[in-house]
Amino acid sequence: MKRTSSQLKQLARESLAHRFSLPVMAYVITFGIIMLVNMLLAALFPDTGNSISYLVISFITDLLLSILSVGPVTILLDMSRGSDGQLSDLLYAFRHQPDRIIVSQLIISLLSTVIFLPGILVFMLSSIFYTAFGIMIASLLIFAAVIGSVVIRLDFALVTPLYIDNPQTSAIDLLRESHDLMQGNRLRYFVLELSFIPIMLLAVVACFVGLLWAVPYTQMTLLEFYRELTGEI
């Protein structure tokens, strides 16, 4: 049964009813750790104008984020199944073959980067030889790459919950399974994500405090979508 966005949000609200404190705490801790790591890296590599330093900082941050982001999702997935959830699950990825989620996220990042290379290359050559036609082609290629990166993100949107449920699965198989589940469901998922834009904007207007409610609510709804696709609900 394919549920509407409203029905999925209703399920999310029911799963979170009177239990917001744990996921809020989980996200606060996760964001806090990431901020501390960024500050530490900035202190260790103060020359952010240096491209190598920037790449090192970005790589380490992305690596840490790919592992830490699993924790809050694990807690929310447990809550969606009727469990109370445990704060100790913030370390879920560290205890369950973290290489699987790291490799899968690196592959996604690599694919999302590679598709921009043709457009960037054509743009650089066009700038050197001052050809307006080349710049137009480069712009079209970059626009196509943006669309492609969105499709890639949607294709592999379910990698994290799939990993949580099956941490022994290889990175390639996680990507393949997410791709298979999202066939015919990309647009639904994309529309569901877009439906949260007003809530996120209100959360930002409220000095970002509202994000403590909006982020768990959004993620829980997306997990209900995942559970529907796997036939769990």
Order of alpha helices (4+ residues) and beta strands (2+ residues): alpha-alpha-alpha-alpha-alpha-alpha-alpha-alpha-alpha-alpha-alpha-alpha-alpha
